[in-house]
Amino acid sequence: MIKFYYSGAPNPMKVALMLEECGLPYEPMPVDTRKGEQHKPEFLKINPNGKVPAIVDGDATVFDSNAILLYLAEKTGKFLPGKGDKARGELLSWLMFVASGVGPFAGQSVHFRSYAPEKIPYALNRYAYEAQRHFGILDARLAKQKYMLGDSYTIVDMAVWGWARLVPAALGEQAWAQFPNLKRLVDEINARPAVARANAMKDKHKFKTEFDEEARKAMFKHMDVKVA
Ligand SMILES: N[C@@H](CCC(=O)N[C@@H](CS)C(=O)NCC(=O)O)C(=O)O
């Protein structure tokens, strides 16, 4: 059975959605990042990057959410576009675009808006600008077609869902008005039974909610180390 190392954060929840969509049996393995469990030696053997999600499937260990989505799609043959170079090219491009652009810029925008100890106008504007630009590219594509790769729901839509749910946290409560097509996709995915099952799975474990000194030390190690 697949062991699924997770928390309720955006990257693990994309994988929870995929596991539920596929109906694959899995054992949830909570990693409470606010308690620093991602830095335990036994977890670092699974993901040397010390972050969730990760899975262990027999002798295969996979970390990084988009790699896991692709691994599970190839394993099951589900939620992949049709065969052919064109479809494969589009799948890889959009999956990497979410992994290397949407996720990191939206994540940093949330960080500088809500967690950084100082409000730094340059950083706030740079990450908000880039998050807005990336979400805008997704929205423009979804204005022309139902899903990211055309007519079928795929792992790219799941990857997009993971981060697009954070549009208000990255850009403010009013920001949805700029991305009506992206909002349509998020609302549609939110209504899927697999999302309800993924949320129910997550809610079975009581993750720490306070962002106290222990959480800060576990998640923002840079605050205690001078590099630059
Ligand atoms: N590129 C990785 C990023 C994983 C990541 O940043 N995970 C966050 C939760 S969304 C985490 O584990 N944070 C804990 C920490 O940074 O200590 C992926 O897509 O899986």
Ligand as a Chemical Component Dictionary entry (heavy atoms), coordinates in Angstrom:
data_LIG
# 
_chem_comp.id                   LIG 
_chem_comp.type                 NON-POLYMER 
_chem_comp.pdbx_formal_charge   0 
_chem_comp.three_letter_code    LIG 
# 
loop_
_chem_comp_atom.comp_id 
_chem_comp_atom.atom_id 
_chem_comp_atom.alt_atom_id 
_chem_comp_atom.type_symbol 
_chem_comp_atom.charge 
_chem_comp_atom.model_Cartn_x 
_chem_comp_atom.model_Cartn_y 
_chem_comp_atom.model_Cartn_z 
_chem_comp_atom.pdbx_ordinal 
LIG N1  N1  N 0 8.431 21.689 -4.549 1  
LIG C1  C1  C 0 7.824 21.012 -3.445 2  
LIG C2  C2  C 0 7.522 22.020 -2.363 3  
LIG C3  C3  C 0 7.012 21.335 -1.106 4  
LIG C4  C4  C 0 6.672 22.346 -0.023 5  
LIG O1  O1  O 0 7.072 23.527 -0.058 6  
LIG N2  N2  N 0 5.936 21.866 0.968  7  
LIG C5  C5  C 0 5.553 22.692 2.082  8  
LIG C6  C6  C 0 4.055 22.548 2.302  9  
LIG S1  S1  S 0 3.164 23.180 0.897  10 
LIG C7  C7  C 0 6.295 22.236 3.326  11 
LIG O2  O2  O 0 6.526 21.056 3.517  12 
LIG N3  N3  N 0 6.685 23.169 4.186  13 
LIG C8  C8  C 0 7.388 22.870 5.385  14 
LIG C9  C9  C 0 8.694 23.595 5.503  15 
LIG O3  O3  O 0 9.010 24.392 4.587  16 
LIG O4  O4  O 0 9.404 23.387 6.481  17 
LIG C10 C10 C 0 6.548 20.287 -3.903 18 
LIG O5  O5  O 0 5.932 20.721 -4.897 19 
LIG O6  O6  O 0 6.182 19.280 -3.289 20 
# 
loop_
_chem_comp_bond.comp_id 
_chem_comp_bond.atom_id_1 
_chem_comp_bond.atom_id_2 
_chem_comp_bond.value_order 
_chem_comp_bond.pdbx_ordinal 
LIG N1  C1  SING 1  
LIG C1  C2  SING 2  
LIG C1  C10 SING 3  
LIG C2  C3  SING 4  
LIG C3  C4  SING 5  
LIG C4  O1  DOUB 6  
LIG C4  N2  SING 7  
LIG N2  C5  SING 8  
LIG C5  C6  SING 9  
LIG C5  C7  SING 10 
LIG C6  S1  SING 11 
LIG C7  O2  DOUB 12 
LIG C7  N3  SING 13 
LIG N3  C8  SING 14 
LIG C8  C9  SING 15 
LIG C9  O3  DOUB 16 
LIG C9  O4  SING 17 
LIG C10 O5  DOUB 18 
LIG C10 O6  SING 19 
# 
